Amino acid sequence: MITPRRIFTTLFFGGLLLLGLLLTRSYGMGWDEPTDREAGYISLRYLAQLLYPAALNTDYLQGLQELRTYREADHGVAFQLPLAVLEAAFFPHDIRRAYWMRHFLCFSTLVLGAWAVYRLGAERFGSWRWGLVGAGMLVLSPRIFSEAFYNHKDLVFMNLFALGGFTLSRVLRRPTWGRAAAHALVTALAVDVRIMGLLLPALTVGFGALEMWARPVRRSALVRTLAAYMAGAGVLIVLFWPYLWEAPVQRLWECFGNFRRFRQTMQVFYLGQMESCQRLPWHYLSVWLLVTTPVVYTVLFIGGAGAVLRAFFRRPLEFLSRVAGRRDLLFGVWCVGPLVLIALINSVVYDGWRHVYFIYPAFVLLAVRGLRAGVLAWQATAPASAGRRLGMAAGALLAVGVAHTAYRQAADHPYQYTYFSFLPGPAAGRLFERDYWGISARQGLSWVLAHDSSPTVAISDTLYYKDFVGNNALLLVPADRARLRLVPHHRAKYFFGMYRWHPTPYDASYGTPIHEIRVAGLPILTVFRR
């Protein structure tokens, strides 16, 4: 039967997937992507050693490190290993198309994450329309949307964590063996993308215990289901992460320890100062979330969080006895808990708040809670009252805020990864990092090659910019790629100013600026000719 719900959800999610397919080639390559790809292939080589040694003679498994000594083995490969298999099967000799495939499949997980938010919202707020509002807010978030194409760690993890929140809600609502198995599968995939996925079992046990208190009649079923879930998740976490196979407990603990005190030591530009990522202040993540999230969503989140806290402290036992209250509490713990945990254990973070993107679905759901509370309050006012007029004015302002976000997401394409919500471009440049992924190097390369017909084009390989430029060169057509030469700075004709570790303008020694990419007045890449 065709219903409005089916029509709108099909159009939304089908249209989103189609949009991703159309935009996949618009974005450059992040500096982590070659390492992510290598991790998948090293695990694939390990599987070949165990299961099919003859495959070791293939080109794509040559020259790789051993898994047990690989430095990045403490990152799970639940997403990268299947990508390596697909690349080896369909694009073994076409690196450019292989990366387009990776970008599209990465974006496809955003569709999955948006669907999970939709289902969680529909369940909590009793209407598919509210669920679709939540999914729309998740997608209409400029940084989240753009990073969905190339951030194979944090965005994929965010979407799997959102799906884990949905499978958890299903287990809590009606504990069955099938739901426990589905939740265990999603948990294992999340953990095997980022070790922070271990928060899912913690949430499951904690809210399972709360559910037993609230619904004693379900206690025995919940105990059996949670036991099956924990056993299944433990087995699947090891199964999907080959590095764990030889010593599961020891290596999982090692990976968690590495997460707590990650080996990265680079400098981070934050609030106008260069700081070590090992010693960032506790507010680093919260400030980055605030300045890169649309203002209208933040306002709604504050309203939603305030409504939840007010309901909880007014009648805590009644609040916890209701399913809606327990779901609101789940969203709150999911959103705030990781920020508190990371601050307490002083975990290493950098590159904005990307390491906690997985809290954003909960942030969005609490924002929907705030919007719904406002709509209900407006509906309860008298038709001609001042409250009704005030509500209409607030609604108009919210609509303008959403429209402005949509405009920025379209106008800044494909540079949404440098979106700042309320800071003017020059102010943002004085306080925060810009294109820390180096994505804009792809457009810089394309511009130089289009305007320089020389048989070879020499570009400076200074410092980390070598990775930014070299990675994005892989997305060029082979003929253009063959013209590029990455050479020492004194021999280069061109230099790319990327503004990551150089937040101030470049001086004349770098050459004459001939091309610049700006987003909302903020330079994110300058091409210099020497």
N, C-alpha and C positions, 0 to 999 in steps of 0.2 A: 504493500500500500504506500502510495506517495503522500508524504506528509510535509508540512512546512519545515519540520525539524530535519527530515532527510534531505530536502532540497537545499536548505541553507548550509548544513554541515558538509554535504557533498561539494557544493560550490566553493566553500571556504577551503577545505583541506585539499580538494582536487586542484583548485586554483593556486593554492600555495605551492603545491608540488610542481605544477607547471611553471610557475614564476621562478622557482629555483632552477629548473632546467634551462629556462631562457637566460638567466643571469649568471649561470655558473662561470662562464668565460670572462666575466667582467672583472674578476678579482685576481690580484696577484698572489704570491706565495709567501706564507709566513716563515720566519726563520727556523721554526721547529720542525717543519714538515719533512725535510730530508731525513732528520733523525728519527721521526716517527715511522717513516717508511722503512728505514734501515732496521728498526726494532722488529717490525713485522717479518721482514725477510730473515733475520737472524733466528727468530723462533721457528719460521718455516724450515730453515736449514736443520735445526735441531730435530724437528719432526721427521724430516727426510732421513737423518742419520739413524733414527730409531725404527722407522717404518718402511722406508723405501730408499736404501742407500744409492741405488742407480741414479736417482734424481740429483745427486750431488754434482754430477757432471754438467748440469745445465748452466748456461751463462749467468743467470740471475742469482745463483747460489754460490758463485765463485768469489773468493776474496773477502769473505765475511768472517767476523770474529766468532769465537766460541761463545755460546750463550752463558755458560757459567762464569766467564770472565768479562762479559760485556758490561760496561759501566751503567748503561741505561736499562739493564734487566729488571731494575726495581720498579719500572713502569709496566703496568699490565698491557696485554696485547689483544684483549677481547675484540677490539675494533680493528687494530692494525693487522693482525694475522689474517682474518678473512679478506681484507683489502689486498694483502700481498698475494693471496691465492688467486683472487680475481684478476689482478694485474698480470700475474704470470700466465694465466689462462688466455686472456684477451688482448693484452697490450705488452707483450714481453719485449718488444723492440721500439716502442713508441712512448717515450717518457712524458711527452706533452699531453697526449690523450689519457695516459694513465693518471696524471694529476687532475685532469678535468673530471674523470670518473670519481676520483677520491673526493673532490670538492662537492660533486653532486650528491654522493652517498652521505657525506658529512651533513649537508643541508637536509637531506631526507630525514635525519634523526630529529631535526627541529620540528618537522611535521608530526613525528611521533610524540615529541615532548609537548607540542601544542595540543595534540589530541588528549594526552594525559591530563593536562590542565583543564581542558574542556570537560572531561568526564568528572574530575574532582569538583569543579565548579558546579556542574549540573547536579551532582549528588548533594553537595553541601547546601546549595541555595535553592534546590527544588525546581529548577527550570533549565532547560537546555540553552535558553537565551543568555542567562547569566554565565553559563559555562563557556559559551562562544565569546562573550565579552572578555573573559579571562584569557582565552586563547588569542584573541585579537590583540590584547595588550602585550602579551608575550612577544608576538611577532612584530608588532608596531613599536619596537624598541631598537633604535638605529644600531647601536653597538652589537646587540645580541644578533640581530638579523645579519649583519655583515660577517661577523665572526663565525656564524653557522656554516659558512662555506669552507673555511680553512683551519679553524681551531679544533683539531681532532681530539684534543684532550678535554678541555674544559666545557665546550659546548656539547660534545657527545655525552660527557658525564652529566651535565645539567639535564639533558633530555632523558637519560636513563634513570636519573634520580627522581625526576618527575613521574616517570612511569612506575618507579618503585613506590612512590607515594600513593599512586592509584592502586597498585596491587596490594599494598598494605591496607588501604581503606576497605578493599573487598574482603580481605581476610578478617578484619575486625568486624565487619558487618555480618558476614556469614562464613564462619571458619569451616572449610572443607579441604580434603586432600588435594583436589585439583587447584584450588586457589593457593594453597601452601606451596605447591610445586611451581606455579607461575611466579609467585613472589620470590621463591628461592632462585629461580632462573634469572629474573631481573636483577636481584641483589648481586648475584655472582658476576653478571656482566658489568654492573656498575663498579664493583670492587676491582674488577680486572681491567678497568679503564683508569680509575683513580682510587688509591687506597682509602681516600675519605669515604668511599662507599661503605666502609664498615660502620658508618653512622646508621645505615638502614637497619642492620640487625639490632642496634641499640634502641632505635625508635620502635622497632617491632616488639621487642621485649617490654620496653617501658609502657607503650600504649596498649599492649596485650594485657599487662597486669592491670592497667586502669580499666580496661574493658571487663576484666573478670570482676573487679570491684563493682562496676556499674551494672553488670548483667550476670549475677551469680548463676543463673540457669544455664548460661553458656560456658561456665568455667571449665568443665571437663573437656568439652569439645575444643576450647581454646588451648588448653594445655597440650592435648594430643596434636593439634594442628601446628602450634608453635614448635613443639619438639621435632615434628617432621620437617618443618621449615628450616630450623637450624641445622639439622643433619644434612638436608638436601643442599642448602646454601654452602655449607662447608665443603662438601664433595665437589660441587660445581665450581667453586672458586678455584680450587686446585686444578680441576680438569681443564679449565679455560686459560690457565696461566702456566705454560710449560716450565718457566723458571722455577716454579714451586715444586715440581714433581719429585725431585731428588731429596728434598728436605722441607716438606710443607710448612710445618710450624716454625722452624728456625728461620726460613727465608721470608715468611710472611711477617714475622716479628722484625726482621732486618729491614724489610720494605717500609714498615710503619715507622721504625726508628729513623730511617732516611727522610721520611716525610716530615717528621718532627723537626729535624735539624738538617734541612736540605743543604747539599754541598755548594749551592750557588753563592757566590761572593760579590757579584757585580754591584755597581753603583746605580742608584735610582734617583731620578729627579722628582722631588716631591715638595710642594709648597715653596718653590723657588730655591731649594737647596739640594745639593748632591748628598745623598745618604747611602750608607751601606745597606743592602737588603737584609743583612743579618741584624740590623739595629733600627728598624723602622718603628715609629711610634704606634701605640695601640690603635689610634684612630685612622690609620692609613686606609684600611679596607672600607670603613664606613664613609669616609670623606670621598673616596673614589666612587663609591656607589651613588652618593648624593649628587655629585657633579656630572655624572654621565647617565643618570636616569631621568626621563622626562618629568618635569616639575609636577605636572598634573597627576602622575602616578604616585609621586611621593606624598602629595597632599592627601590623596585618597588612602594611601597606606597608613598615614598618621591617623586619619579618621577611622579606618578599620581596626587598627591596633588599639586605638583609644576605646572603641566600642567593645572590643573583646575584653580589655582590662576592666572596664567599668562593669560589665556583666559578671566577670569573675569575682571581683572584690565585693560586689553588692550581695551576691548569694553564691558563694563558691561551691557548696555541695549541690545545689540545684543546677548550677552551670555544668558541673562535671557529670551529673546524672543524665544530661541530654546529649544525644548523638551530635547535634550541631555544636554544642559547647566543646565536646571532645575533639571534633574536627578543627575547630578554631584554635584550640590549644596545640594540636598537631602542627598546624600551619605556623603558629608563633614559635614553637620550639625549633622547627625546621628552619625558620628564617633567622632567628636570633642566636640559637644555640651554637652553630659553627663559628660565628664571629667571636662569641665569648670563649669558646674552646681554643681557637687559634691565638687569641690574645693571652690566654692563661698559659699555654704551653710554649708561647713565643715562637711559633712556627715561622719559617722563612717564606715570605711572599714577595711578589714583585709584579710588574706589568699590570698596574691597576688592581682591580678586584676580580680578575679572571679566575683565580683559584677558588673563589666562592660563588661563581656564577650559579651553582646548583641551588643556592637559596632563593634565586630570583622567581621561580614558579610560586613559591610560598609567599614571597613579597607581593606578587601580582594577585594571588588569591585573597590576601588580606586587603589589597586595594579594592578589589571587587566587593569585599565585605563592607568597606567604607562607602563605596558608591551605592550599594543596595540600602545601607542604613540611611543614607541621605535621601534616596528616593522614597523610602517608606515614611520618613519624617515629613517630607514634602507632601506626600499624599494624605497625611493625617491632619494637615492644616486646613483651615477654612478657605474656601475658594477665593474670597476677595481680601484675605488678610495680608498683613505686612509680611508674615512668614512665608506665605505662598509667593509673593513678589520677590522676596529675598532668595528663595529657593530657585526661582526661574533665573535670576541674575547669576547665581552660583552655577547653575546648569549651563548657562551661556558661556561663562568663563571656562568651564571645563571643556565644553565643545571647542572653543577657540584653542585651548591648550592641546587637545588631541589633534585638531587640524594642523596646528603648527608643527607638531611632532611628525605627522604624515608628510607635510611639506618638506621638512628637513630630511626625512629619510629618503625622499625621492630626489630632492635637489642636491644632496651631498653624494649621491651615488657616483662611483663605487667607493667613496671614501668615508662611509658612515662610521668606520672604526675610530675616527677622530672626533666624534660627536661629543660636545659638551652642552648640557641642557640649558643652563642660564648664564654661564660665563661668556662674556664677549671673547672673540678669538684672541686678541692680543693679551688679555688677562689670563686666559687659559695657557697660552704659550709661556707666560712668565712664571706660572705656578706648577704646571704638570707636563709630563711627557706627551708626545704627540703620536706619531706612527711608530710605536715600539715594535711592531711586527715587521716593519720594512716592506709592507705590501705595495706602497706607492712606487717602489723601484721599478715595477713592471711597466707602469705608464711612462716613467722617465726613460726607460730603455726604448720603448716604442717610439717616443717622441724623437729621441736622438737619432735612431736608425732611419726614421722617416725624413729627417732634415739633413742627414749627412750621407752622401752617396759613396763615400770612400769604400774601397774594398775591405779595409779593416778599420775598426773603430776602437780606439784605446781608451779604457775607462780605469780610473784609479781604484786600486784594491786596498785602500787605506783602512786599517783597523777592522772593525766588525762590518764595515760597509761591504767588504768582499763577500760576506755571506748573503747580505741582502741582495746585492746585484747578481751574484752567481746563481742564487736560488731562482730568482725571477727570470733569468736568462733561459731556464729550462722550459718556460712557458712560451717562448718565441718559436716561430716557424724555423725549421732547420737552417734555411738559407740565411736568415737574420742572425741566428745563433752562431753560425760559422764566421760571421764578420766580427764578432765581439772579441776583444782581447782585454783581459784584466791584467794590468801591469803596475809596477811600482809607481808611486805618485809622481815622481819627477819625470817619468816618461809618458804620462797620461795626457790625453787631449781633453778629457772630460772628468769632472768630479761631481758626485752626487752628495749634496748636503741633506742629511736625513733628520737632524735635530733630536736624535735620541739622547746621546751623551754630549750634545753641543746645543744647548737651548738658546744660546745667543746668536745673533747674526754672524755669518762667516765674513772674515776680512778679505781684502783684495788679493792676498797671496794664494787663495784657492782658484782665482780666475775671475772671469766676467760672467755674471749671472745672465743666462740666455733663456731660461724657462723656469717657471715656478708653478707648483700646484698649491692652491689655497683652498681651505674649507672654512667658510664663515669668517673670512678675513685672516685666518691663521695659516701661515706657510707650513706645509708638511714635507715638501721636497723642493730643493732648488738645484737646477742643473747649471754647473759652471763650465765654461770653456776656457782652457788655459793656453 
